[in-house]
């Protein structure tokens, strides 16, 4: 049930103390209408209260399905998609009154940029708006703490739909980690002069990486050293992953971390999670809508 309104709390107080104090006096002191109090006695739950209770159940279901990461805007879109006609303001009010709020993130520290890499140029230049699939991919690596040691995660994202088209994990930070993730992406999608943008990690500057890109019709692009804004979309994905899932978990081993990453990417982020850049739909839905257009 939603938390009662101020007026309803006043009515409940009057009802609880009506044998001790005069009802008219309590109505005056609490600034409520006596007629309204007696009408409430006949029907304690108004139609609006019942509707709020029904909507709250739907809000809790949407919030739970998102693992607690959806705020009012995304919950509202879930309800609209389900055929509800309530306003966003009403969703915000019910969530605020019942203490339902999205998880907060954390600050990211940025370093001062330096000159672009001489061997591999920056072909993206922070132009992250792409008009068709497989035109520009971004890739990056992050790490996940477990009691067994670090688990490293490499991902490949298509900037067109923000979909993760390939990912891989490993217990060590070696060149094969990146190649495994990109191989999965290449097998899933058709590449033809697809730009693949990365930071200046050693995995992306190796001869193996250049040969691999040439063989698979990929065009390497590289950020300026120390400037994560040049690969901001990949950084943003990792921030969401850690905010919405990893930072809530304590992994006793790498296998548990792997399963959580798989659940987040394959069962939540790609098919379900609403993305502001995509107009409030998930990456998979965005791609499906683009194919029908």
Secondary structure, 3 states (H helix, E strand, C coil): CCCCCHHHHHHHHHHHHCCCCCHHHHHHHCCCCHHHHHHHHHCCCCHHHHHHHHHHHHHHHHHHHCCCCCCHHHHHHHHHHCCCCCCHHHHHHHHHHCCCCCCCCCCCCCCCCCCCCCCCCCCCCCCCCCCCCCCEEEEEEEEEEECCEEEEEEEEEECCCCEEEEEEEECCCCHHHHHHHHHHHHHHCCCCCEEEEECCCHHHCCHHHHHHHHHCCEEEEECCCCCHHHHHHHHHHHHHHHHHCHHHCCECCHHHHHHHHHHHHHHHHCCCCCEHHHCCECHHHHHHHHHHC
